[in-house]
Amino acid sequence: MRSRELLSFAAVGLLAYATDLALFTWLRGPVALDPLTAKALSFLAGCTVAYAGNALGTYRDRAGGTPWRRYAAFFAVNVAGALVQLLCLIVSHYGLGFTSQRADTVSGAGIGMALATILRFWGTRTWVFRSEGRVGSWTG
């Protein structure tokens, strides 16, 4: 794994996160959408920004599959990441009884985000933008 790949993936992820957060905040505030609709739309926008950034930047030298198939696989990987974050929150809040706002933030946005990012990186490089003919470990 090259450090350029990891840094580029992280930069694209930060841009996608900022898009998600800004759009969610705007949709909940001035637009006054309900939280689930606002989050669904902001998540979709964040996924689209992340896909475009990775397709045009991080993994621009990797071909394979149609853009729609790759986007569908990318979206699935991101949904899996979101589920990891949700699972961390569920385990912490309901399973372990850590019910404060701080505990929810640490489990969902801290630990959950870290684990989800690892899953997204692995899934993106393994299933979405895989190298042609790559054999061996996903880390190298």
N, C-alpha and C positions, 0 to 999 in steps of 0.2 A: 504494500500500500504506500502510495506516495503522499507526502505531507501536503502537496498542492491539492490533491483530491480531498483530503480531510478538511483543509482550511476553506476550500471552495464550497464544499457541502455545508459547512458550518455557516458561512456567510449567506448562502442562499437560504438556509433555515432561519437565520435571524431576520432576513427580509420578509420571508413568508410569515413568520411569527408577528412581525410588526404590522403586516397587512391584515392578518387575522384580528389582532387586538384593536387596531384603529377602526376597521370596518365594524367589528362587534360593538365598540363603544359608540360609534356614530349611529348604527342601527338601533341600539337600545336607547340612546339619548334623543337627538333631534328627530329621528324618524319614528321613534316610539314603537318599534316592533316588540313582540313578546320575546323572552330570552331564548327559547329553543329555535325559533325561526331565525333570529339574529345570529345565533351561534352556527346553525346549519349553513347559512349563507356566507358567513365570515370564514368558516372552515373550508368550504368549497373554494372560495377566493384564495385563501392561503395555500391550499393544495395546488391550485392552478399556477400561482406565482412560483411555488417550489418546483413544480414540474418544469415550467418554462426555464427557470434558472439552471436547473440540473441538465436539462436537454440541450440548452444553448450554451451552457458554461461548463459545469463540472464534468459532464460526460459527453461533450460534443463530439469526441473522437470515437465514440462507440455506436455502432449501427445495430440494427436488429429489430425486426417487427415493425408494424405500422405505428404511427404516432398515437392512434386511438387505442391500440392494444397496450402500448406502453403506458399511456395515461391511465387506462383502466387498472393495470397492474400497480402503478404508482399510487392511485387512489386507494386501492385495497390495502397496500402496505401502510398508508397513512391512517386509514380507518383502524387497522390493527394496532398502530401506535396509540391512537386515541383510546382504544379499549384497554391498553396496558395502563395508561394514566388513570382511567376510570376504575380499573381493578385495584390499583394501588390505593386510591381514595376509599373505595368500598372496604377493603381489608382493614385499613387504618381506622376509619370512622366507625364502621359497624362491627368489624371483627375484633379489633383491639380496644375499641372504646375511646380512642383519641378524638374527641368531638369539638375541640376548639377551632376557631378560624385559622389560627396559626398551624395547628396540626394538619388541617385539611389542605392548607397551602403547601406545607412541606411535603406531604404525601402525594398530592396530585400534581402540583406545579414544580416540585423539586425532584423527589425520588422518581415519581411517575414520568416526568419529562425526561430525566436522564436515561431511564430504561427504554422509554419510547424512542428516544433519539438513536440509541444503539440499534434497536430493532429497525428503525427507518433507514439508517445507514446501511446495515447489512442487507435488508430487503431491496433497497434501491439499487445497490451495486450487484446483488446476486440475481434478482428476478427482472428488474426493469431495464437497467443499462449494463447488462453483462457483456464481458469481453468475448468476442468470438474465439472459440477454441481454448478458452481458459480451462485449465485442469488443475485440480488440487484445492488447497484451502482457500476459503473466501477471504482470508486476511492477506493473501499475498499474490 
